[in-house]
C-alpha cells in the first residue's frame, strides 16, 4: 500500500466522490453502447469466466478484439473531452 497516493481528495468532484470502480462501470457501459460484444467487454475488464467449463477449455485472449474495443472507447472519450459547446453526443457504433 506504500505506492498509494497521499492525496485523499483526488477522487472528489463537484457532484460527489467517485471510485475507480465507477470508471470501470462507465467504460463497460460505453463499450456496450458502442456495440462491443458483452464477452469482449468482460475480457477488457479482466473478469473471471463464471462457467468453469469455458474457463478451463476456452483460453483464447481475443487481444485484437480487446484492442479494437479500447480504441473505440478512447475515441468516444476523446469526443467527450473535445466537445465543450455541444452536450448531446450520439452513441452509435464507430464506422471503420
N, C-alpha and C positions, 0 to 999 in steps of 0.2 A: 504494500500500500504506500510505500515511500514515493512512488512516482506520481501519485495523485496531486492534482492542482491544489494549491492552498487557497485559491480564490473560490470561496464557498458561495459567492453570489453570481458566478459566471452563467448559471442557467436560469436566472431570474429575468423575466421580461415584463413589460408593462401590463401584459394580460395575465401574468402569474408565472409560477415556476413550472418548468418542464424538465423532462428527463431524457437521457439518451434513448430510452425505450420509445418515447414519443416520436423521435426521429425515425426509428425502425418501423413503427406502425405507419407513419406518414409515407415513408418510402414504399412500403408494401402496398398501400392504398393507391398511390400514384402509379406504380408499376401495373397494378390491376386495371386502372383506368386507361392506361396506355395499351392495353390488350395483351400484356405479357401473361403467359400461361401460369396458373397457380403453382404448378410443381417447380417451375423455374424461379418464381418468387421465393418459394420455400428454400431452394438451393442458395439463392442470393443471401437469404437471412441466416444461412447455415443451420437451419432447423434439422433435428434428427428425424429421420423417417419413422413414423409410428408403426408401420406394418413391418414386423420382424422378417418376413419372407423377402419383401422388397429390399429391406435394409441389408440382408445377407447376400442376395443374388444380384441385385442391380446396383453396381458400384460405379456406374458412369458418372462423370463430374459435370458434363454438359457446360464446359467452360465457354465455348463460343456463344451459347445461348445466354449465359450469365453476363458475359461481356456486353452483348447487344442490349440486354436489359439495363445494365448500368449506364451504357451510353445514352439510351433513351431517357433514363431518369435524369442524367446530367444535363441533357438538352432541355428537358422540361424545367429543371431547377434554374438553368441559365435564363430561360424565358421569364420565369418569375422574377428573378433578380434584375432583369433588364426592362421590365415592364412597370414603369412608375406611374404613368398617366392613365393607363388602362387597367382597371381592376377586374376585367372579365377575360378569362383565358379558357380556350377550348381544350378538352382532354382527349381529343381524337388521336388515334394511333398515328405515329410519325410515318410519313410516306418515305420509303427508302429510295 
